[in-house]
């Protein structure tokens, strides 16, 4: 509980398994605290179970660590309040009439995949124009996590290693954030369960939508903190990442609060009694995302 109330950047001294432990709090992940420590002059990031710590003492935030106030308790609580206010809008109800009409027209389309990709391209273009962004990034909660966690945690944390590490010890050990880029992938394919780049039918239930070419990211690349951008990932330099609280994509770059476009039976959400096909669900999810992002400007 003592750690739960601590600001990011707070210096921590504790005992773990009978040994002294010192570090700087740079993040929280459920039952774990994420600490930045230096041993022998070499920086390291440690993820430690909070219940394993005893004799905990906290000191004032460490100067010069470079953590943005996105990690402060007040900032986290403000973002959380804004997030729950956003849930008061019933986006499903707002789009239900138009989407039910569109589903009838969609049923008449001969090339349904072409129609869905056309809709996906139009939605992205509309968001880019109305929100003034060049590239949109999409990130699933592939490794778990709830929507509220991204909000209170300050954004998307970079994780060590690539997906191949699940299958081989010779994978890439860099800190990464995985994403889809609007310049490379149609919105339909970001959501379509038959996309070969998805490691599961739906990569997660929470989708984070952010400005992938924001001033923050451009500066991160300029500083050398972000490196090796690809169509599906960005690498992050470990020491730079530690100064940012282990956050690769900050919440300040989000275009909308995290969304759950496949929550429950989509047909019921818009007042339909029948079960939707997978492609119809994806069409509905695209319209949901469009409404959620444009309403957040």
C-alpha positions as CSV (number, residue, x, y, z in Angstrom):
1,X,0.0,0.0,0.0
2,X,2.9,2.3,0.7
3,X,4.2,1.9,-2.9
4,X,0.7,2.3,-4.3
5,X,0.6,5.9,-3.1
6,X,4.2,6.7,-4.2
7,X,4.9,9.0,-7.2
8,X,7.0,7.7,-10.0
9,X,10.6,8.8,-9.5
10,X,10.5,8.1,-5.7
11,X,13.7,6.6,-4.3
12,X,13.0,3.3,-2.6
13,X,15.0,1.3,0.0
14,X,13.7,-2.1,1.1
15,X,14.6,-5.6,2.0
16,X,13.9,-8.5,-0.4
17,X,14.7,-12.1,0.4
18,X,16.9,-10.9,3.3
19,X,19.0,-8.6,1.0
20,X,18.9,-4.9,0.8
21,X,17.3,-3.4,-2.4
22,X,17.5,0.1,-3.6
23,X,16.0,1.7,-6.7
24,X,13.8,4.3,-8.2
25,X,10.1,3.6,-8.8
26,X,9.4,4.0,-12.5
27,X,6.1,2.1,-12.9
28,X,3.5,-0.2,-11.4
29,X,2.1,-3.3,-13.0
30,X,-0.6,-4.9,-11.0
31,X,1.1,-6.7,-8.0
32,X,4.5,-5.7,-9.2
33,X,6.6,-2.6,-8.9
34,X,9.0,-1.6,-11.6
35,X,12.3,-0.2,-10.4
36,X,15.2,1.5,-12.0
37,X,18.5,0.5,-10.3
38,X,22.2,0.8,-10.9
39,X,24.6,-1.9,-9.9
40,X,28.2,-1.4,-10.7
41,X,27.4,1.7,-12.6
42,X,25.2,-0.2,-15.0
43,X,21.5,0.7,-15.2
44,X,18.9,-2.0,-15.0
45,X,15.1,-2.3,-14.8
46,X,13.6,-4.8,-12.3
47,X,10.1,-6.0,-12.0
48,X,9.5,-7.0,-8.4
49,X,6.5,-8.4,-6.6
50,X,5.4,-5.8,-4.1
51,X,4.5,-8.5,-1.4
52,X,8.2,-9.7,-1.5
53,X,9.4,-6.4,0.0
54,X,9.7,-5.5,3.7
55,X,11.2,-2.6,5.7
56,X,10.2,-0.2,2.9
57,X,11.3,3.4,3.1
58,X,10.6,6.2,0.6
59,X,12.6,9.3,-0.2
60,X,11.7,12.4,-2.3
61,X,11.6,11.9,-6.1
62,X,15.1,11.6,-7.5
63,X,16.2,14.7,-9.3
64,X,17.3,14.5,-12.9
65,X,15.7,11.1,-13.7
66,X,13.6,12.8,-16.4
67,X,10.2,11.4,-15.5
68,X,7.3,13.4,-16.8
69,X,4.5,14.4,-14.5
70,X,2.5,11.7,-16.3
71,X,3.7,9.4,-13.5
72,X,2.6,11.6,-10.6
73,X,-0.3,10.4,-8.5
74,X,-2.3,13.5,-9.3
75,X,-1.8,13.1,-13.0
76,X,-2.8,9.4,-12.8
77,X,-6.0,10.2,-10.9
78,X,-6.9,13.0,-13.4
79,X,-6.4,10.7,-16.3
80,X,-8.5,8.0,-14.6
81,X,-11.3,10.5,-13.9
82,X,-11.2,11.6,-17.6
83,X,-11.3,8.0,-18.7
84,X,-14.4,7.2,-16.7
85,X,-16.1,10.3,-17.9
86,X,-15.5,9.1,-21.4
87,X,-17.4,5.9,-20.6
88,X,-20.5,7.9,-19.8
89,X,-21.0,8.4,-23.6
90,X,-22.8,5.5,-25.1
91,X,-21.0,5.3,-28.4
92,X,-22.9,2.2,-29.4
93,X,-26.2,3.9,-29.0
94,X,-24.9,6.9,-31.0
95,X,-23.9,4.9,-34.0
96,X,-26.6,2.2,-33.9
97,X,-29.0,3.8,-36.3
98,X,-26.5,4.5,-39.0
99,X,-24.7,1.2,-38.6
100,X,-27.9,-0.8,-38.9
101,X,-28.6,1.0,-42.2
102,X,-25.1,0.4,-43.4
103,X,-25.3,-3.4,-42.5
104,X,-28.3,-3.7,-44.9
105,X,-26.3,-2.0,-47.7
106,X,-23.3,-4.1,-46.9
107,X,-25.3,-7.3,-47.4
108,X,-25.9,-6.3,-51.0
109,X,-22.1,-5.8,-51.7
110,X,-20.6,-8.4,-54.0
111,X,-17.0,-7.8,-52.9
112,X,-17.4,-7.4,-49.2
113,X,-13.7,-7.4,-48.4
114,X,-13.2,-4.5,-50.8
115,X,-16.0,-2.6,-49.2
116,X,-14.6,-3.1,-45.7
117,X,-11.1,-1.9,-46.7
118,X,-12.7,1.1,-48.5
119,X,-14.5,2.0,-45.2
120,X,-11.3,1.4,-43.2
121,X,-9.3,3.8,-45.5
122,X,-12.0,6.4,-45.4
123,X,-12.1,6.3,-41.6
124,X,-8.4,6.7,-41.2
125,X,-8.3,9.6,-43.7
126,X,-11.2,11.3,-41.8
127,X,-9.4,10.9,-38.5
128,X,-6.1,12.2,-39.9
129,X,-7.9,15.3,-41.4
130,X,-10.0,16.1,-38.4
131,X,-7.4,15.4,-35.7
132,X,-4.4,16.8,-37.7
133,X,-2.2,13.7,-37.5
134,X,-0.1,12.1,-40.2
135,X,0.2,8.5,-38.9
136,X,-2.0,6.6,-36.5
137,X,-0.7,3.8,-34.4
138,X,-2.8,0.8,-33.1
139,X,-1.6,-1.3,-30.1
140,X,-3.4,-4.3,-28.6
141,X,-3.1,-5.5,-25.0
142,X,-1.4,-8.7,-26.4
143,X,0.2,-9.6,-23.1
144,X,-2.8,-8.7,-21.0
145,X,-3.8,-5.5,-19.1
146,X,-7.0,-3.6,-18.8
147,X,-8.0,-0.3,-20.4
148,X,-7.9,1.6,-17.1
149,X,-4.3,0.3,-16.6
150,X,-3.1,2.1,-19.7
151,X,-4.7,5.3,-18.5
152,X,-3.5,5.3,-14.9
153,X,-0.1,3.9,-15.9
154,X,0.6,6.7,-18.3
155,X,0.5,4.8,-21.6
156,X,2.0,1.8,-23.3
157,X,5.0,0.1,-21.6
158,X,7.8,-1.3,-23.6
159,X,8.4,-5.0,-23.1
160,X,11.6,-6.9,-23.3
161,X,12.0,-9.3,-26.2
162,X,10.0,-10.2,-29.2
163,X,7.2,-12.7,-29.7
164,X,9.7,-15.3,-31.0
165,X,11.1,-15.6,-27.4
166,X,8.1,-17.7,-26.6
167,X,9.5,-20.3,-29.0
168,X,13.3,-19.9,-29.1
169,X,16.0,-18.5,-26.7
170,X,17.6,-16.7,-29.7
171,X,15.0,-14.0,-30.1
172,X,15.5,-10.2,-30.0
173,X,16.0,-9.0,-26.4
174,X,15.4,-5.3,-27.1
175,X,12.7,-3.4,-25.3
176,X,9.8,-3.0,-27.8
177,X,6.3,-1.7,-28.4
178,X,4.4,-3.6,-31.0
179,X,1.9,-1.7,-33.2
180,X,0.2,-1.5,-36.5
181,X,0.7,1.7,-38.5
182,X,-2.0,3.3,-40.6
183,X,0.5,3.9,-43.4
184,X,1.1,0.1,-43.7
185,X,-2.1,-1.6,-42.6
186,X,-5.7,-0.9,-43.4
187,X,-7.9,-0.4,-40.4
188,X,-10.0,-3.4,-41.5
189,X,-6.8,-5.6,-41.4
190,X,-5.9,-4.2,-37.9
191,X,-9.2,-5.7,-36.7
192,X,-9.7,-8.6,-39.1
193,X,-9.1,-11.9,-37.4
194,X,-7.8,-13.5,-40.6
195,X,-4.9,-11.0,-40.7
196,X,-1.7,-13.3,-40.8
197,X,0.2,-10.8,-38.6
198,X,-2.2,-11.4,-35.7
199,X,-0.9,-14.1,-33.4
200,X,-4.4,-14.9,-32.3
201,X,-7.9,-14.4,-33.8
202,X,-8.1,-11.2,-31.9
203,X,-4.8,-10.0,-30.4
204,X,-6.5,-8.6,-27.4
205,X,-9.7,-7.0,-26.2
206,X,-8.2,-3.5,-25.6
207,X,-7.0,-1.4,-28.5
208,X,-4.9,1.7,-27.9
209,X,-5.0,4.4,-30.7
210,X,-2.3,7.0,-30.7
211,X,-0.4,9.5,-32.9
212,X,2.5,7.4,-34.1
213,X,4.3,10.4,-35.6
214,X,3.9,12.8,-32.7
215,X,6.4,15.4,-31.7
216,X,7.2,13.2,-28.7
217,X,8.1,10.2,-30.9
218,X,10.0,12.3,-33.4
219,X,12.1,13.7,-30.4
220,X,12.5,10.1,-29.1
221,X,14.1,9.0,-32.3
222,X,16.2,12.2,-32.5
223,X,17.5,11.5,-29.0
224,X,18.3,7.9,-29.8
225,X,15.8,6.6,-27.2
226,X,13.5,5.1,-29.9
227,X,15.2,3.1,-32.6
228,X,14.7,0.6,-35.4
229,X,11.1,1.5,-36.4
230,X,9.5,-1.3,-38.5
231,X,6.0,-1.8,-39.8
232,X,5.0,-3.6,-36.6
233,X,7.4,-2.5,-33.8
234,X,9.6,0.2,-32.3
235,X,12.7,-0.6,-30.2
236,X,13.7,1.5,-27.2
237,X,17.1,2.1,-25.6
238,X,17.1,0.7,-22.0
239,X,18.6,3.7,-20.1
240,X,16.5,6.2,-22.0
241,X,13.4,4.1,-21.3
242,X,14.1,4.0,-17.6
243,X,14.1,7.8,-17.5
244,X,10.7,7.7,-19.0
245,X,9.2,5.4,-16.5
246,X,9.4,2.4,-18.9
247,X,6.7,4.1,-21.0
248,X,7.3,3.7,-24.7
249,X,4.2,5.4,-26.0
250,X,2.9,8.1,-23.5
251,X,-0.8,8.6,-22.9
252,X,-0.4,12.2,-24.0
253,X,-0.1,10.9,-27.6
254,X,-3.4,9.0,-27.4
255,X,-6.2,10.1,-29.8
256,X,-8.9,8.6,-27.5
257,X,-9.1,6.6,-24.3
258,X,-8.4,2.9,-24.9
259,X,-11.3,1.2,-26.6
260,X,-12.8,-2.3,-26.4
261,X,-14.4,-2.6,-29.9
262,X,-15.2,-6.3,-29.5
263,X,-16.7,-6.2,-26.0
264,X,-19.6,-8.7,-25.7
265,X,-21.9,-9.5,-28.6
266,X,-21.7,-6.5,-30.9
267,X,-25.2,-7.1,-32.4
268,X,-26.8,-6.7,-29.0
269,X,-24.9,-3.4,-28.6
270,X,-26.8,-1.8,-31.4
271,X,-30.2,-3.5,-30.7
272,X,-30.0,-6.5,-33.2
273,X,-31.2,-9.9,-32.1
274,X,-29.2,-11.9,-34.6
275,X,-25.6,-12.8,-34.3
276,X,-23.3,-10.8,-36.6
277,X,-20.7,-12.4,-38.9
278,X,-17.0,-11.8,-38.1
279,X,-16.8,-9.3,-41.0
280,X,-20.0,-7.5,-39.8
281,X,-18.5,-7.3,-36.3
282,X,-15.3,-5.7,-37.8
283,X,-17.4,-3.2,-39.7
284,X,-19.2,-2.3,-36.5
285,X,-15.8,-2.0,-34.6
286,X,-14.5,0.3,-37.3
287,X,-17.5,2.6,-36.9
288,X,-17.1,2.5,-33.1
289,X,-13.5,3.5,-33.3
290,X,-14.3,6.3,-35.7
291,X,-16.9,7.7,-33.4
292,X,-14.8,7.3,-30.3
293,X,-11.7,9.0,-31.8
294,X,-13.5,11.9,-33.5
295,X,-15.5,12.6,-30.3
296,X,-12.3,12.9,-28.3
297,X,-10.8,15.8,-30.2
